[in-house]
Amino acid sequence: MAEGLERVPLVAGLILGVALLGVDECRVGTPVVVSVVDAAGAAVESFSVRVDERAQWTRSVTFQVDGTGSFVYFVTDPEATVLFFVSHPDYHPGVAVLDPLAVASSDPVAVTIPLVPVDTCLGFSNACSTSSGGGAATSGPGTGTVVVGMNDWVYAAEVPLILAPYCLSVEVEESVDSFAMWTDLVEGDLGATLAVLESSGMVLWADARGYSGEYEGTPILVQFQVGVSINDAQALVQATPGLEWLETVLAPTWGTVEVRSGSESLWACTLEEDPNIEYAHGDFVLPISSP
């Protein structure tokens, strides 16, 4: 589980004092207590939130929190990666990515989302500056490049939200938001099923291939076009006779940020400390003359 996300005992009466989101009429999932704070740890009030559960199916909820500074969201799918996107006019966007809970539980999970004022930019972390032997980046004209990879289920359009508090210019190819689905043909003709799938405008190609997990019939890998939603893809699989979903395979989401030449290692170290970033490393230096 990402740093800063932990299970905590439920304080009596807490749920009565915060907004309740994600309640299913038929089933109540695992409660996630989300606190939105500023740099001093004080509650930030009156903000808007989008919560996405992303797994076999995706679910999105958008709402406004007024005056409380916190809310409780009930995760309906314990296998889903849950993403919280907080926006407030006085702060940079706040993002938290919650790893799949694996099992449903009545024990709450605590998530704290710190917001950075819009007129402030996060710099190098103290730990990275100390480990580099003093902290000052090498001075010099031009810019360098750092490659940044995101946690699973972060889409290209959301990368700038995660990097906004650092005030770094980021480039992300929209084509990274592609995915494929492993499916299992448990009954029916293989050739006819492949033809049905590939006749859909959502499918780039479909092919029978070896699958490393468990399956009953013939595994088929279906590559979907960029821009197709997970839910539409799932609907197509369910509508295809004899076909069952096995696994969704996501293309990794990554981008590049421009930094001052000589500061690549410091930025890579700092960005890797962000719990929403999977990795960061210096790629290459682009020498640019000073104006």
C-alpha positions in Angstrom: 0.0 0.0 0.0 1.3 3.5 -0.9 3.0 5.5 1.8 0.6 7.5 4.0 -2.3 5.1 3.6 -3.0 3.1 6.6 -5.8 1.2 8.4 -7.0 2.9 11.6 -9.6 2.1 14.3 -13.0 3.7 13.6 -13.6 6.5 16.1 -17.2 6.4 17.4 -19.3 9.0 15.8 -16.7 9.9 13.1 -18.9 8.8 10.2 -21.7 11.0 11.5 -19.5 14.1 11.3 -18.3 13.8 7.7 -19.8 13.3 4.3 -20.6 9.7 3.3 -19.9 8.7 -0.3 -20.0 5.5 -2.2 -22.8 3.8 -0.3 -24.4 1.0 -2.3 -28.0 0.3 -1.4 -27.3 -3.5 -1.6 -23.8 -3.5 -0.1 -21.6 -1.3 2.0 -17.9 -1.6 1.1 -14.7 -0.8 3.0 -14.8 2.7 4.5 -12.0 5.1 3.6 -11.6 8.1 5.8 -10.1 10.9 3.7 -8.7 14.1 5.3 -7.6 17.1 3.2 -5.1 19.3 4.9 -2.7 22.2 4.2 1.1 22.2 4.7 0.6 22.9 8.5 -1.8 19.9 8.8 -4.9 22.1 9.2 -8.1 21.0 7.6 -8.9 22.5 4.2 -12.6 23.2 3.8 -15.0 23.5 0.9 -13.3 21.5 -1.9 -14.5 19.4 -4.8 -13.6 15.7 -5.2 -13.7 13.0 -7.9 -13.3 9.4 -6.8 -12.6 6.7 -9.4 -12.7 2.9 -8.7 -10.8 1.2 -11.5 -10.7 -2.6 -11.9 -12.7 -5.1 -14.0 -15.3 -2.3 -14.2 -14.8 1.4 -13.4 -16.9 3.7 -11.3 -16.6 7.4 -10.9 -18.3 9.8 -8.3 -17.9 13.6 -8.2 -19.1 15.6 -5.3 -18.6 18.8 -3.2 -17.4 18.8 0.4 -18.4 21.9 2.3 -17.0 22.9 5.7 -15.9 19.5 7.0 -12.4 19.1 5.6 -12.9 15.3 5.5 -15.2 12.7 4.2 -15.8 8.9 4.2 -15.9 7.0 0.9 -17.0 3.3 0.8 -15.0 1.2 -1.7 -17.5 -1.1 -3.4 -14.9 -3.2 -5.2 -11.9 -4.4 -3.0 -10.0 -5.4 -6.2 -10.1 -1.8 -7.5 -7.4 0.8 -7.5 -9.1 3.9 -6.0 -8.0 7.4 -7.0 -9.0 10.6 -5.2 -8.7 13.9 -7.1 -9.2 17.0 -4.9 -9.5 20.5 -6.3 -9.6 23.9 -4.6 -9.1 27.4 -6.1 -6.4 28.3 -3.6 -4.3 25.1 -4.0 -2.7 22.9 -6.6 -4.6 19.7 -7.3 -4.3 17.0 -4.6 -4.2 13.3 -5.7 -4.0 10.1 -3.8 -3.9 6.6 -5.3 -5.1 3.8 -3.0 -3.8 0.3 -3.8 -6.4 -2.5 -4.0 -7.7 -3.6 -0.6 -7.8 -7.3 -1.8 -10.6 -8.2 0.6 -13.7 -6.3 1.8 -13.4 -5.2 5.4 -15.4 -3.1 7.9 -12.1 -1.7 9.2 -11.6 1.8 7.9 -8.6 3.0 5.9 -7.1 6.4 6.6 -6.0 8.6 3.7 -4.5 12.1 4.1 -4.2 14.4 1.0 -1.9 17.4 1.6 -2.6 20.4 -0.6 0.1 22.9 -1.8 -0.9 26.6 -2.3 -1.1 27.7 -5.9 1.6 30.3 -5.4 4.1 27.7 -4.0 6.2 25.1 -5.7 7.6 22.0 -4.1 11.4 21.7 -4.3 13.9 19.0 -3.6 13.2 16.8 -0.6 15.5 17.1 2.4 16.5 13.4 2.2 17.5 13.7 -1.4 19.4 16.9 -0.9 21.3 15.4 2.0 22.1 12.2 0.2 23.5 14.2 -2.8 26.1 15.8 -0.5 24.8 19.2 0.2 21.8 19.7 -1.9 22.7 22.2 -4.5 22.1 21.2 -8.1 24.9 21.7 -10.6 24.4 25.1 -12.2 24.6 25.5 -16.0 22.6 26.7 -19.0 20.0 24.5 -20.6 17.5 21.9 -19.5 17.6 18.2 -18.6 14.9 15.5 -18.8 13.6 13.2 -16.2 11.4 10.2 -17.1 8.5 9.7 -14.6 6.4 6.6 -14.4 3.0 6.6 -12.6 1.3 4.0 -10.4 -1.2 1.6 -12.1 -4.5 3.1 -13.3 -3.2 6.6 -13.6 -4.3 8.0 -17.0 -2.3 10.4 -19.2 -4.6 13.4 -18.5 -4.0 12.9 -14.7 -0.2 13.0 -14.8 -0.1 16.8 -14.8 -2.4 16.9 -11.8 0.1 14.8 -9.8 3.1 16.9 -10.9 1.3 20.3 -10.6 2.7 21.0 -7.0 6.2 20.7 -8.4 5.6 23.3 -11.1 7.4 21.1 -13.7 6.5 21.1 -17.4 5.4 17.6 -18.3 4.8 15.9 -21.6 2.7 12.7 -21.8 1.7 10.8 -25.0 -2.1 10.1 -25.0 -1.4 6.8 -26.6 -0.2 5.4 -23.3 -3.8 5.1 -22.2 -4.2 1.8 -24.0 -5.2 -1.6 -22.6 -5.9 -5.1 -23.5 -8.1 -7.8 -21.9 -7.3 -11.5 -21.5 -10.5 -13.4 -22.1 -11.4 -17.1 -21.9 -13.5 -18.7 -24.7 -15.2 -21.5 -22.7 -17.5 -22.5 -25.5 -18.0 -21.7 -29.2 -16.0 -21.5 -32.3 -12.6 -19.7 -32.0 -12.5 -18.3 -35.5 -16.1 -17.0 -35.3 -15.4 -15.4 -31.9 -12.2 -13.7 -33.2 -14.2 -12.4 -36.2 -16.9 -11.0 -33.9 -14.4 -9.2 -31.7 -12.4 -7.7 -34.6 -15.6 -6.5 -36.3 -16.1 -4.1 -33.4 -14.8 -0.6 -33.9 -13.5 -0.7 -30.3 -11.0 -3.6 -31.0 -7.6 -3.1 -32.6 -7.0 -6.9 -32.8 -7.8 -10.2 -31.1 -5.6 -13.3 -31.0 -5.6 -16.7 -29.3 -2.4 -16.7 -27.2 -0.9 -18.5 -24.2 -2.0 -17.2 -20.9 0.0 -17.7 -17.7 -2.9 -17.8 -15.3 -5.8 -20.2 -14.9 -8.4 -20.6 -17.7 -10.9 -23.2 -18.8 -11.1 -23.0 -22.6 -9.0 -21.0 -25.1 -7.4 -17.7 -23.9 -7.8 -14.8 -26.2 -6.0 -11.5 -25.9 -8.1 -8.5 -27.1 -6.3 -5.2 -27.7 -8.7 -2.2 -27.6 -8.4 1.1 -29.3 -7.1 4.1 -27.4 -10.0 6.0 -26.0 -12.2 3.0 -25.4 -13.5 2.9 -21.8 -13.0 -0.1 -19.5 -16.8 -0.4 -19.1 -17.5 -0.5 -22.8 -14.8 -3.1 -23.3 -16.3 -5.2 -20.5 -19.7 -4.9 -22.1 -18.4 -6.2 -25.4 -16.8 -9.2 -23.7 -20.0 -10.0 -21.8 -22.0 -9.7 -25.0 -19.8 -12.2 -26.9 -21.2 -15.7 -26.5 -19.0 -18.1 -24.6 -16.4 -15.4 -23.7 -15.4 -14.6 -20.1 -13.1 -11.9 -18.7 -9.8 -13.0 -17.1 -7.6 -9.9 -16.7 -7.1 -6.3 -17.8 -3.6 -5.4 -18.9 -2.7 -1.7 -18.9 0.0 0.0 -20.8 2.3 1.8 -18.3 1.7 5.5 -18.0 4.8 7.7 -18.1 5.9 11.1 -19.2 8.9 13.4 -19.2 9.5 16.6 -17.2 12.0 19.4 -18.0 14.4 20.4 -15.2 17.4 22.6 -14.9 20.5 20.9 -16.3 22.5 19.2 -13.6 19.5 18.7 -11.3 18.2 15.5 -12.9 19.3 13.2 -10.1 17.9 15.4 -7.4 14.5 15.7 -9.1 14.4 11.9 -9.8 15.1 11.2 -6.2 12.5 13.7 -5.0 9.8 12.6 -7.4 10.3 8.9 -6.4 9.4 9.9 -2.9 5.9 10.9 -4.1 3.6 7.9 -3.3 1.7 8.4 -6.5 4.8 8.0 -8.7 6.2 4.5 -9.4 9.7 5.6 -10.6 11.7 8.5 -11.9 15.1 8.6 -13.5 17.3 11.0 -15.5 17.1 10.2 -19.2 19.2 12.6 -21.2 20.3 16.2 -21.2 19.1 18.6 -23.9 21.7 21.5 -24.1 19.9 24.8 -24.7 21.8 28.1 -24.8 20.8 30.7 -22.4 18.9 33.7 -23.9 
